[in-house]
Amino acid sequence: MFRKTIITTIAAAAAFGASAKAPAPEADPQPLSGDNAVHSYILLDRTGSMSSIWDEALTSVNAYAAEVGKAEEGEADDLETAVTLAVFDYQESLQFDVLRQNVQPKSWQTVTNDEVSPRGMTPLFDAIGRIVATAEADNPEKAVIVIMTDGLENSSREITKEGAKAALDRVEAKGWEVVFLGAEFAKFDDAEGVGISASKSMAMGAGTMQESMSRLAKKSRDYGKGEEAEIEFNAEDRAIADEEDVKQRKGD
C-alpha cells in the first residue's frame, strides 16, 4: 500500500510538470464561497520578452489586488474578494507557479522582481488549461480569470488550442468571466482562437497598466456584486490603456 501511494504521488506530480512552486504567503486555505463573493485568478506571462515591462506588470497586479478589495465611497463594504496569482513560461516543460493562492486583499504581500523574473517561452494554451483547473478546484460562485501576455502561443505541449477553448467554454458555462490583456501587445489571434470576444480583450501600453488593472478590479467588484452581468472594456478603458497606439506599433 505504501509503495502504491508513492507511485501514485509521483505520477500526479509528473502530470502537472516538475516546476517548483514558490510559497503563497498569507494564503487563506479555503476559497471564497457564497453569492456575495468574487475570486480573481490572474495568469501572468513571465516569458523573456516581458523583461522591459516586467516591473510595471507586477505593479499592475499588485494594484489589482488592492483595488478589488476596496469599496468605493458610499458603497457597502460587504463583498468578499480573494486573488490567486500564477505565472508561467516554458523551460523543457511548462513551468506554472502559483505565487499567491486564495489571498484576501488585506493579506496580500506585494509581488516583486526579487520573487519572480522573466524567462523562457510562451506555452499559453497549457497555462490556460492550468489556471482553469485551479479555479475549478476552488469552484467559487463567481470568478474572474485575467490573462496577461505580451506574445503569441509558441510552446504548449499539454493541450491544444481546442483544449484551451474547451476549458474556457466550461468557464463560460459557469457564468465566470475571462478577460485577455495584451501587455504592449495587440495581436489577439490566440484570444479569438480560444473563444474570448473582442469586447473582453484589450491592449495596454507601457505606462498605462497600473491604472488599467485598477479599473479592471472595479469592474470585477461590480460583477461580483451583481451590478454588472459581465465584464467588458469600453471606449474609456481603451483610451486610458493607449490601445490604439499599441495597435499601431505592435498590431498586424
N, C-alpha and C positions, 0 to 999 in steps of 0.2 A: 504493500500500500504506500509506504514511504517513497519507494522508487518510482511508483506511478505518479505520485504527487509532484516529484521533482521534474519528471519528464513533461508533465502537463504544464508546469510553470515555465519551463524553458521554451516549449512550443509556443505558448502565449506571448512570451517576450519576443520571440523571433518574428511572430506575425505582425507585431506593431513596431518593428525596427529596433535597432540597437542604440538609439541615441540616449544619452544620459539626460535625465530631467533635472533642471535647476529647481531648487526648493521654492515652494509657493509661500512666501511669508505672510503671516497673519491670515491664512486661509480659513474661511468658515467651512467646516466639514460637510454641512448639509446645504444642498442647493435651495434656493427660494421656492416656496410653494404658495398656492392661493391665487385668487383673482387680482389682488392689488399688489402685484409684484412684476418686475421685468428683469430678466437676466441677459446681459450683453456678453457676446463671445467675439473677441477681436482676434482675427487671424492676420498676423503681420509678416510680410515678406522680409526676411533678413538676408537676402542674397547679396552678393558682392556689389552689384550695381546700385544698391541703396546707400552706398558709403557717403556720397556727397550730401544726402538729405537725412542721414540716419538720426542725428541729434534732434532734428525737427520732428521726424516721425515719432520718436519716443516722447517728445514733449507733447505732441498732439494726443497720443494715447493717454498720457497722464492727465491731460486736460479733460478728455472724455470721462475718465474715471471720476474726476472731481465733480464735473457738471452733471453727470447723470444722477447723482445723489443729492443735488441741490434744488430745493424748492424755490420757485420764484416768489417775489413779494405778493402776498395775498393768497398764495397757493397753500392748500392744506398739505402738510408735510407727512403724509401717511402712505406714500408709495415706497415699497421695499425695492431696493436695487442691489445688484451684485454684478461684478465683472470678472470674466475669465480671459486671460491673455495667452495666446500661443504664438510662437514664432516658428518659421520653417525655412529650410533650404535643402539642398541635395549634396551629400558627400559620400559617395559609394552607395548610399541608400537614402531614403527620406529621413531627414532629421526634423522631428516635430517635438518642440519643447514647450511644455505648459509652464509659464513663468508665474502666473497668478491664477488661482482657481477659487471660484466662488467667494471673491473678496468684496465685502461691502465698502463703499467709498470711505467711510470713517476709518477703516483699517488699511486702506491702500497705501503701499510703500512705493515711492517714486522709482520707476524703472530708469536705469541709466546705462550709458555706454560701457561702464565697468562691469555690468552684469551680462550684457549681450551685445554682440557687434556683428556687422555684416560679413558674409562669406558665401561660397557655394553657388548653386544653380537654382532653378525655379520649378519645383515639382508641384505646380499649382493644383492640379486635379487631385493628386494624392492628399495634399493638405486640406482641400475642401472636404474630402471624404472623412478625414480625421476630425476636423472641427465639428462637422455634423454629428459624428459618432459621439463626441464629447458632450454635445448639447443633448443628444437623445438619451444618453446615460443619465443626465440630470433630470430630463423631462419636465422643464418648468412649464407653467401655464402659458407664459408669454416670453419670447426670446427674440433678440436682435443679433444677427450674425453680420459682422463688419469685416469685409475682406479688403485689405490694403496691400497693393503691389505696385511695382514700377516696371513690370515686364510680363511678357507672354510665357505661357507654359513651355517648358523645354526639357523636362527630365522625369516626368511621372513614370512609375513602374508598377504601382499597385492597382490603380484603377484608370479607366479611360475617361475621355470627355463625357461619354454616355453614362458612365458610372457616377461621375460627379453630378451630372444633371439629375440622375435618378435620386441621388441623396438630397439635392435641393428641392426636388419635387416632393419628397417626404416632408421637408421643412414647410413648404407652402401649404401642404395638406393640413398641417397642424395650426396654420394661421400665424406662424412665425414670420419675421421679416428678415430679408437679406439685402444688404447694400454692398456695392462694389466701388472702391475708391482707387483711382489711378494717381499715384504719387509722382508728380512730374511725368505723367504717362497718360496717353489719350487714345490708346488702341484697345477697343472694347470687344475684340473678336471672341476672346475666351469667355467674357461675361455673357455675351449674347449666346455663345455656344452651350453654356450650362443653364440657360433659361432666365438670366437676370435681365429685366427690362431696362430700357434706356432711361426711364424715369427714376430708376434706383441706382444708376451708375453716374459717377461724376469724376472729372479730372481735377486735381488740385495742384496749383503751382507752388513752388518754393516760397516760403514766407506767408502762406495762407492756411497751412494745415492745422495749426492750433485753433484758430477761430472756426474753421470748417468742422473740426471734430467737436468743438464745444456746441455748435449749432446742431450737429447730429445728435449729441447727447440730449438736448432739449426735445428733439423730435422723438427720441426713444422714450423719454418720460411721457410725452403726450400719448404715444402708442400704448405704453404700459397702463396709463390711467383710463384708457378707453376714449380719450378725447379725439384721437385720430385712428382710423381703421388701419392705415398703413403708413409707411414712411416713404416719402418721395422728395426729390430735390427740385426746388423751384428756381425761377429765374434769379432771385436774390441770392440764393445759395451759390449758384453757378458764377454769378458776378463776383461775389466775395472770394470764391476759390480761384478766380482768374482762369476759368476753364477755357475760354475762347483763346486766350494767349497760349495755353498749354497745347491746345489742339493745333494751332498754327505752327508751333515749334516742334511738337512731338507726335502729332497725328499722322494719319496716312497721307 
